[in-house]
Amino acid sequence: QFLLGQSDVGQNRAEASRRVLAELNPGVVVEAHTGELSEAFLASFQVVVLTESPLEEQLRIGDFCHAQGICFIVADAKGLAGQLFCDFGKHFIVDDPAEGDPLCATVQHISQGNPGVVTCVRTEDSPDRLFCDNDLVTFSGVEGMTELNGQEPVPVHVLDAFRLEIGDTSSFSPYRCGGLVSEVRQPQEHSYEPLSQSLEEPKIQVAILEELPRSRSLHIAFRALHAFRGEQGRLPRPRVLADIERVLELARSLGTQQDPLDEDIVRAFASVSAGDLCPVAAVVGALAAQEVLK
């Protein structure tokens, strides 16, 4: 743990960490709470993050936070594996749903018609596709067809990479030259499920299809680890075969025929799950902190 030294051994970890944490940013109030995580205590927060928390506690607090509209995050690291769960409530507004700056293109021509067709200038740096169907756009600096300047955002239909349909322009003045067409991003509302519901049918999204069995096996391995700790009162001992096989048995009981279990992944996970590695904790902690900022 980055914030602790030899002199802190034997002290409460939250209280010992608080002193160093408070020095990182004098503008942030950091307090240590060593009592029960009661509903009365949790109700005052906008975001609750649990780490190294038993599954029963995660489910109890997760259901409470979901019902109260409190954002809820679970972050954990066991050996070489990390876990992160986010529940931002039933009505979470994403103000900017895309990364980077909004798209903007130079207009080459706009036809009079129903629908009108906008042709954008193609350059060497232009992407393969500028806009997508139903993107909202506005116009500025258009000469001739000035009715478009300052209009409310209008949806587009993409004909090809550089041509868009924008609706009826038949009554507008003829286009002369110039102008920019700019993307307008609308806020999006997302609805999250509580942890108790997500565990029933986990939705795991991966970039590469071949990684899916590994992701699902790790998900089941974390649940099996919770079951082992509840049964034994401890984590599996490093590389002790009996403990590893017991975690595997629990994982088999939690798996489904639709999701084949990668037993080698579960064994490797169980054999090192009692260890804490600073680099893994740093990565999972950084991801969790980014979710808190959202």
C-alpha positions in Angstrom: 0.0 0.0 0.0 1.6 3.2 -1.2 0.7 5.4 1.7 1.9 3.2 4.6 5.3 2.7 6.1 6.8 0.3 8.6 5.8 2.6 11.5 2.1 2.2 10.6 2.1 -1.5 11.2 -0.6 -2.3 13.8 -2.6 0.9 13.2 -6.0 1.2 11.6 -5.3 1.4 7.9 -7.9 4.1 7.1 -6.6 6.4 9.8 -3.0 5.8 8.9 -3.8 6.5 5.2 -5.8 9.6 5.9 -2.8 11.6 7.1 -0.9 11.1 3.8 -3.9 11.4 1.6 -4.8 14.8 3.1 -1.4 16.1 2.1 -2.0 15.4 -1.6 -4.7 18.1 -2.0 -5.2 20.7 0.7 -8.5 21.7 -0.9 -10.1 18.3 -0.2 -11.4 17.2 3.2 -10.3 13.6 4.0 -11.9 11.8 6.9 -11.5 8.3 8.2 -14.5 6.4 9.4 -13.9 3.2 11.3 -17.4 2.3 12.4 -20.2 0.3 10.7 -21.2 1.2 7.1 -24.8 1.9 8.2 -27.5 3.2 5.9 -27.6 6.4 7.9 -23.9 7.0 7.3 -24.0 6.1 3.6 -27.0 8.3 2.8 -25.0 11.5 2.9 -22.7 10.5 0.0 -23.0 11.0 -3.8 -20.7 8.2 -4.6 -19.8 5.1 -2.6 -16.8 2.9 -3.5 -16.2 -0.5 -1.9 -12.8 -2.3 -1.9 -12.0 -5.6 -0.4 -15.6 -6.0 0.6 -17.5 -9.3 1.1 -20.1 -10.1 -1.5 -22.9 -9.9 1.1 -21.9 -6.4 2.0 -21.6 -5.4 -1.7 -25.1 -6.6 -2.4 -26.6 -4.9 0.7 -24.9 -1.6 0.1 -25.4 -1.8 -3.7 -29.2 -2.3 -3.3 -29.4 0.6 -0.8 -27.4 3.0 -3.0 -29.4 2.1 -6.1 -32.7 2.8 -4.3 -31.3 6.1 -2.9 -29.8 7.3 -6.2 -26.3 7.1 -4.9 -23.6 6.1 -7.4 -22.1 2.8 -6.4 -18.7 1.3 -7.4 -17.0 -1.9 -6.5 -13.2 -2.1 -7.1 -11.1 -5.0 -6.2 -7.7 -6.5 -7.0 -6.7 -10.1 -6.3 -3.2 -11.2 -7.4 -3.0 -10.5 -11.1 -6.7 -9.9 -11.7 -8.8 -6.8 -11.1 -12.6 -6.3 -10.9 -14.6 -3.1 -11.4 -18.4 -2.7 -11.2 -20.4 0.6 -11.6 -24.0 1.4 -10.9 -24.8 5.0 -11.7 -28.5 4.7 -11.0 -31.6 4.7 -13.2 -31.2 8.1 -14.7 -27.5 9.0 -15.4 -27.0 11.8 -17.9 -23.9 11.7 -20.2 -23.4 15.2 -21.3 -20.7 14.4 -23.9 -21.2 10.8 -25.1 -18.3 10.7 -27.5 -14.6 11.3 -27.1 -12.7 14.2 -28.7 -14.0 17.3 -30.3 -17.3 17.4 -32.3 -16.9 16.8 -36.0 -16.8 19.8 -38.3 -16.6 19.9 -42.1 -16.3 22.5 -44.8 -19.3 22.7 -47.2 -18.7 22.4 -50.9 -22.3 22.6 -52.1 -25.9 22.5 -50.9 -28.7 21.6 -53.3 -32.2 23.0 -53.3 -34.7 20.2 -53.0 -36.6 17.9 -50.7 -34.4 16.6 -49.2 -31.5 19.0 -49.7 -28.1 17.4 -50.2 -25.0 18.8 -48.6 -21.7 17.9 -50.2 -18.6 18.3 -47.9 -15.1 19.1 -49.0 -12.8 16.0 -49.2 -9.2 16.5 -48.0 -6.2 14.2 -47.6 -6.8 14.3 -43.8 -10.5 13.6 -44.0 -11.7 10.4 -42.2 -13.4 7.7 -44.2 -16.8 8.8 -42.7 -17.7 12.2 -41.4 -21.2 11.7 -39.9 -23.6 8.9 -39.1 -27.4 8.7 -39.7 -29.4 10.8 -37.3 -26.5 12.8 -36.2 -27.6 16.4 -35.4 -25.8 19.2 -37.2 -25.8 23.0 -37.5 -24.6 25.4 -40.2 -22.6 28.6 -40.0 -21.0 30.9 -42.6 -23.1 29.7 -45.5 -23.4 32.3 -48.3 -26.5 32.3 -50.4 -28.6 29.8 -48.6 -28.4 31.9 -45.4 -31.6 30.4 -44.0 -29.4 27.5 -42.7 -27.2 29.7 -40.6 -28.3 29.7 -37.0 -31.0 27.1 -37.4 -31.8 24.6 -34.7 -29.8 21.4 -35.0 -31.2 19.1 -37.8 -30.8 15.4 -38.2 -28.9 14.1 -41.3 -29.2 11.0 -43.5 -25.8 9.8 -44.8 -25.7 9.1 -48.5 -22.0 8.4 -48.6 -18.8 9.6 -46.8 -19.1 13.2 -47.9 -22.8 13.7 -48.8 -25.7 14.3 -46.4 -29.4 14.7 -46.7 -30.7 17.5 -44.3 -34.5 17.9 -45.1 -36.4 20.3 -47.3 -34.3 23.2 -48.7 -36.5 23.8 -51.8 -37.8 27.1 -50.5 -34.4 28.4 -49.5 -32.2 30.8 -51.4 -29.7 29.2 -53.9 -26.4 28.2 -52.3 -23.5 30.3 -53.4 -20.4 29.3 -51.4 -18.7 28.7 -48.1 -20.0 27.4 -44.8 -19.3 24.9 -42.1 -21.4 21.9 -41.0 -20.8 21.0 -37.3 -21.9 18.1 -35.2 -24.1 18.8 -32.2 -23.9 16.2 -29.4 -27.0 15.8 -27.3 -26.9 14.5 -23.8 -27.8 10.8 -23.4 -29.6 9.2 -20.5 -28.3 5.8 -19.3 -30.0 3.4 -16.8 -27.8 1.0 -14.7 -28.8 -2.2 -12.9 -27.9 -2.9 -9.3 -25.2 -5.4 -8.5 -27.8 -8.0 -7.3 -29.5 -7.9 -10.7 -26.2 -7.8 -12.7 -24.9 -10.9 -11.0 -27.8 -12.9 -12.3 -27.0 -12.2 -15.9 -23.6 -10.5 -16.2 -23.1 -8.4 -19.4 -19.5 -8.6 -20.3 -18.3 -6.5 -23.3 -14.9 -7.3 -24.7 -13.0 -5.9 -27.7 -11.9 -9.3 -29.0 -14.4 -12.2 -29.2 -11.7 -14.8 -28.2 -11.3 -13.0 -24.8 -14.9 -13.7 -23.8 -14.4 -17.1 -22.2 -11.5 -15.7 -20.2 -13.6 -12.7 -19.0 -16.5 -14.9 -18.0 -14.2 -17.3 -16.2 -12.6 -14.5 -14.2 -16.1 -13.2 -13.3 -17.0 -16.6 -12.0 -13.7 -17.0 -10.2 -14.2 -13.8 -8.2 -17.6 -15.1 -7.1 -16.1 -18.5 -6.2 -13.5 -16.6 -4.2 -16.2 -14.8 -2.2 -17.8 -18.2 -1.6 -14.5 -19.8 -0.4 -13.8 -16.9 2.0 -17.3 -17.2 3.4 -16.8 -20.9 3.9 -13.2 -20.9 5.2 -13.0 -17.4 6.7 -9.8 -16.7 4.7 -8.4 -16.4 1.2 -6.9 -19.5 -0.5 -3.3 -20.1 0.6 -0.8 -19.4 -2.2 -0.3 -22.5 -4.4 -1.9 -24.9 -1.9 -3.6 -27.5 -4.1 -6.5 -28.3 -1.8 -7.5 -24.6 -1.6 -7.2 -24.2 -5.4 -9.3 -27.2 -6.1 -12.0 -26.1 -3.7 -12.2 -22.7 -5.4 -12.5 -24.6 -8.7 -15.3 -26.7 -7.3 -17.2 -23.6 -6.2 -16.6 -22.0 -9.7 -18.0 -25.1 -11.4 -21.2 -24.9 -9.3 -21.6 -21.2 -10.3 -20.9 -21.7 -14.0 -23.5 -22.5 -16.7 -23.4 -24.8 -19.7 -23.7 -21.8 -22.0 -20.5 -20.3 -20.6 -17.7 -23.0 -20.6 -15.4 -22.5 -17.7 -11.7 -22.1 -18.3 -10.4 -24.1 -15.4 -6.8 -23.2 -15.9 -7.7 -19.5 -15.5 -9.6 -20.3 -12.2 -6.7 -22.3 -10.9 -4.1 -19.6 -11.7 -6.4 -17.0 -10.2 -7.0 -18.9 -6.9 -3.3 -19.8 -6.5 -2.2 -16.1 -6.3 -5.5 -14.4 -5.0 -4.1 -13.9 -1.5 -1.4 -11.6 -2.8 -1.6 -7.8 -3.4 0.5 -6.3 -6.2 1.0 -2.5 -6.2 0.9 -2.2 -10.1 -2.4 -4.1 -10.3 -3.9 -2.0 -7.5 -2.7 1.2 -9.2 -4.4 0.3 -12.5 -7.7 -0.8 -10.9 -7.6 2.2 -8.5 -7.0 4.6 -11.4 -10.0 3.2 -13.3 -12.2 3.4 -10.3 -11.1 7.0 -9.6 -12.0 7.9 -13.2 -15.5 6.4 -12.7 -15.9 8.5 -9.5 -15.1 11.6 -11.5 -17.8 10.8 -14.0 
